[in-house]
Amino acid sequence: MKLIFMGSKPLAEGFALLGFNIFPDANSNLVEETLSNLLKHKENALVFIENDLVEKPGPAFLQARRESGRIIIAEIPHLHEPDSYHPLVEDLVARVLGPSVLNK
């Protein structure tokens, strides 16, 4: 299984210490290229991506999320803005269980 991180250099350095293949200061084109290659070669991967790189997800990202059980994608917030992250699943949880379950 490949371990991959794409995002800012400060976070990438931490993931490198954990043995991840890192792509510091990646952009959305690199995200798409990397995911496309993983899909094409049917590789297993755990991929951490800083959330701003997938604000407008491309076709490979959407395909990996939709079709591939081999690729696990986790979005993470910026190191300096952890409280600004709002995962899409929060909207679903709020609709199903009510917004009060998300209150801290």
N, C-alpha and C positions, 0 to 999 in steps of 0.2 A: 504494500500500500504506500502510495506517495503521500507525503505530508507537505502541503504548500501554503505559503502565506503571501498575499499581495496587498501592499499598502505602504504606509509611510515608513521612512527609514528608521526612526526610533523604535517603532513596534517591530519592524522586521528584524532588528538586531536581537531582540528578546526571543523571537521565534527561532532564529538561527541557533541560539544557545540550546534550544529544545530539539534540534536536529531537523528542522523544517527546511525545505528548499524555499528560498525567499526571493521575492521580486520587489525590492524596495522602490518606492516612488513609482509604482505601476500605474498604468492608465487603463481606461475601459477597453481599449483595443487589445492590450496585452491580456486582460481578463478573458476576453472572447477567444483570442488565439489559444491560450492555455487550456481553457475548457473544451474548445473544439478538438484539440489534439488528444485530450483525455478521452473524449467520447469516441473519436475515430479509432483509437487504439484499444478501446474497451478496458481502460485501466481503472483500478481502484484508487480512490484518493479522498483525503480529508483536506478540504480547502477552506482557509480562513481569509476573508476579504473584508477590508475596511468598507463600511457601508456606503460611503459616497461614491465608490467605484461602480456600484450597481443601482444607483438612483434611477437610471434609465437602462434597465437590463436589456442586453442584446439577445439574439436568437440562441447562441450556444448556452448562455446562462439559463435561459428559460427552458431549453431542452434538457439540460443537466438536472434542473430542479424537477421537471415534469416526468422524465422518462428513466433516468438512470438511478438505480439503487446502488450503483458502484461509486458514485461521487456524492460525498456529503459536503454541503456548502454551509458555512456558518458566517454570518455577517457580524462584525464587531465594530464598536464605536472608535472614534479617534482617541488617542491617548490623552489629549488635553481637553476633550469634550465628552467624557463618558455619559453625562446626564442628558446630552442632546439626542441620544440614539432612541429611535422609536421603531421597533420592529413591526413589520406588517401583521404579524400574528396578533398583536395587541388589538387591532381593529376587529378581528374575527372573535377574539375572546370577549371583547366588550359587547358585540352584537349578540352573541350566544348567551353569555352569562350575566351581562349587564356591566356598565362602566364602573360600578362600585367595587368590583372584585380587583380592579387594577389600582385602587387607591392604596397608597403606602401608609 
